[in-house]
Amino acid sequence: MVFIECKDVWKYYGDYPALRGINLTINEGEFHCVIGPSGSGKTTLLSLIGGLDRVGKGYLRVGPYELHKLSGSELDEYRNKYVGFIFQLFYLIPRMNVIENVELPLIARGVGLRERRKLALEALEAVGMRDKAYRKPSQLSGGEQQRVAIARAIVTQPRLLLADEPTGNLDNKTTAVIMEIFRRLNKELGITIVMVTHNLELIGNCHKVSRISDGVITRTYEVPQVHENLSNLIRELTSI
């Protein structure tokens, strides 16, 4: 079933069109990767899908939400109820311990202390960080901080997880750990994941890969192309 649907989506910053008629469909439960050079519109597209920014022109639907029609308060509700965000920078609050950081989205929902503590511990368990629930971010490695950020993103049990360069600050070993967590969340919990990355080696973890250039989706690679011809795809895509 089509879960994300973009039809002729444009986004302007002043007179500059950052997105120029994007057409893209992503199925429910899909792990979808968007690649492209700097300035191509990857993060802008992710921001629109996440309701962090507004569509300039066109049609954009995520699940039952037609984002191009929503007011600011309706977009706030959509983000809080439907979407989890993971960024290259972890954005953990230093003065709070791990579990308090993970609980933050639940506080915005008005969830009581006992229930949000239970849900936060479950989210930390899912990413292998329950034993570090009461440490401060400064006591964690970069990979551990990113796992906490993932726990924070999934604590509300979102239908959609958006990841913007989630392994950009991590070494190869830690990157493999994070991608395994993504695969498990996608497979076991059925969370739809859309990931933006410059690391072409990560595309083998995804079901589909879309290439964006100058604000336009130029091609989407299907499952057999990604998994059976990964080496050729990486060589081809390095031309971007």
C-alpha positions in Angstrom: 0.0 0.0 0.0 1.3 3.5 -0.9 2.2 5.3 2.3 4.0 8.4 1.1 2.8 10.0 -2.1 4.4 13.1 -3.7 2.9 14.6 -6.8 4.5 17.5 -8.5 5.8 18.9 -5.2 7.7 22.2 -5.3 9.4 24.1 -2.5 10.7 27.6 -2.9 13.1 29.6 -0.8 12.4 33.1 -2.0 12.5 32.8 -5.8 14.7 29.7 -5.7 13.0 26.4 -6.3 14.8 23.9 -4.0 12.4 21.2 -5.2 11.1 21.2 -8.8 8.1 19.0 -9.2 9.0 15.9 -7.1 7.1 12.7 -7.9 7.7 9.9 -5.5 5.8 7.0 -3.9 7.0 5.0 -0.9 5.1 1.9 0.3 4.1 1.2 3.9 6.8 -0.8 5.7 9.5 0.2 3.1 13.1 1.2 4.0 13.7 3.8 1.4 17.0 5.7 0.8 17.3 9.1 -0.9 20.8 10.0 -2.3 22.2 13.0 -4.2 24.9 15.6 -4.0 24.9 18.5 -1.6 22.3 21.0 -2.4 20.2 18.6 -4.5 17.1 18.8 -2.2 17.5 15.7 -0.1 17.0 17.3 3.3 14.4 19.7 2.0 12.3 16.7 0.8 12.8 15.0 4.2 11.7 18.2 5.9 8.5 18.3 3.9 7.7 14.7 4.5 8.2 15.2 8.2 6.0 18.3 8.4 9.0 20.5 9.5 8.5 22.7 6.5 5.5 23.5 4.2 4.9 22.5 0.6 5.2 25.4 -1.8 3.0 23.7 -4.5 1.8 20.2 -5.2 0.3 17.2 -3.4 2.0 15.4 -0.5 0.3 12.7 1.5 1.7 10.6 4.4 -0.8 7.9 5.5 -4.1 9.7 6.1 -2.5 13.1 6.3 -2.5 15.4 3.2 0.3 17.6 4.4 -0.1 20.3 1.8 -3.5 21.1 3.3 -2.6 21.1 7.0 -2.4 24.2 9.2 0.6 24.8 11.4 -1.1 23.3 14.5 -2.2 20.3 12.4 1.4 19.8 11.3 2.5 19.9 14.9 0.0 17.1 15.8 1.1 15.1 12.7 4.8 15.3 13.8 4.1 14.4 17.4 1.7 11.5 16.6 3.1 10.0 13.4 6.8 10.7 12.9 10.2 10.1 14.6 13.2 12.1 13.6 16.9 11.1 13.6 19.6 13.6 12.6 23.4 13.5 12.1 23.8 15.6 15.2 22.2 13.8 18.2 20.6 16.9 19.9 20.6 15.3 23.3 20.2 17.7 26.2 23.4 17.6 28.3 21.9 18.3 31.7 19.4 15.5 31.3 20.2 11.8 31.7 19.5 9.3 28.9 16.0 8.3 30.0 15.0 11.9 30.5 16.1 12.7 27.0 14.1 9.7 25.6 11.0 10.8 27.5 10.8 14.3 26.0 8.4 13.5 23.1 6.1 11.8 25.6 6.0 14.9 27.8 4.8 16.8 24.7 2.0 14.3 24.5 1.1 14.7 28.1 2.0 11.1 29.1 2.3 10.6 32.9 5.6 9.9 34.6 5.1 6.2 35.3 3.9 5.4 31.7 6.5 7.5 30.0 9.3 5.9 32.1 8.0 2.5 31.1 7.9 3.4 27.4 11.3 5.0 27.5 12.9 1.9 29.1 11.3 -0.2 26.4 12.6 2.1 23.6 16.1 1.9 25.2 15.9 -1.8 25.4 15.1 -1.9 21.7 18.4 -0.2 20.9 20.5 -2.0 23.5 20.9 1.0 25.8 18.7 0.2 28.8 21.7 -0.4 31.0 22.8 3.2 30.4 19.4 4.8 31.1 20.7 7.0 34.0 24.0 8.2 32.5 24.5 11.7 31.0 25.1 12.1 27.3 28.7 13.2 28.1 29.4 9.7 29.5 28.5 8.0 26.2 30.3 7.4 22.9 29.0 8.9 19.7 27.4 5.6 18.7 25.7 5.3 22.0 24.4 8.8 21.8 23.0 8.0 18.4 21.3 4.9 19.8 19.7 7.1 22.4 18.5 9.5 19.7 16.9 6.5 17.9 15.2 5.5 21.1 13.9 9.0 21.5 12.6 8.8 17.9 10.7 5.5 18.4 9.4 6.0 22.0 6.1 7.4 20.6 5.8 4.3 18.4 5.7 6.3 15.1 4.5 5.0 11.8 7.3 6.8 10.0 11.0 7.2 10.9 13.0 9.9 9.0 16.8 9.8 9.2 19.0 12.6 7.9 22.6 11.4 7.6 22.2 9.3 10.7 25.7 7.8 10.5 27.6 10.8 9.3 29.6 11.3 12.5 30.2 7.6 13.2 33.0 5.1 12.4 32.4 2.1 10.2 31.8 -0.4 13.1 29.3 1.9 14.8 27.6 2.6 11.5 27.0 -1.2 11.0 25.4 -1.3 14.5 23.1 1.6 13.8 22.0 0.1 10.4 21.3 -3.2 12.1 19.0 -1.4 14.5 17.3 0.3 11.5 16.8 -3.0 9.8 15.3 -4.6 12.9 12.9 -1.7 13.5 11.8 -1.9 9.9 11.4 -5.7 9.9 10.1 -6.4 13.4 8.0 -3.3 14.1 7.0 -2.5 10.5 8.2 1.1 10.7 8.5 2.8 7.4 12.0 4.4 7.2 13.1 7.2 4.8 16.9 7.8 5.1 19.0 10.5 3.4 22.7 9.7 3.2 25.9 10.4 1.3 27.3 7.0 2.3 26.6 4.9 -0.8 27.6 1.7 1.0 24.5 2.0 3.1 22.1 1.6 0.2 22.4 -2.2 0.4 20.3 -2.0 3.6 17.3 -0.5 1.9 14.4 -1.8 -0.2 14.5 1.1 -2.7 16.9 3.9 -3.5 15.8 7.2 -5.1 18.4 9.5 -6.7 17.7 13.3 -6.5 19.4 15.9 -8.6 18.7 19.7 -8.8 15.4 19.2 -6.9 14.1 16.4 -9.1 13.9 12.6 -8.5 15.7 11.3 -11.6 15.5 7.6 -10.9 14.3 5.1 -8.3 16.0 1.7 -8.1 13.9 -1.3 -7.3 14.7 -4.1 -4.8 16.5 -6.5 -7.3 18.6 -3.7 -8.6 19.7 -2.6 -5.1 20.5 -6.1 -3.8 21.7 -7.9 -6.8 23.8 -5.2 -8.5 25.0 -3.2 -5.5 28.6 -2.9 -6.6 27.5 -1.6 -10.1 25.1 0.8 -8.5 27.7 2.3 -6.2 30.1 2.8 -9.1 27.3 4.5 -11.1 26.1 6.7 -8.2 29.6 7.9 -7.4 29.1 10.1 -10.5 26.7 12.3 -8.5 
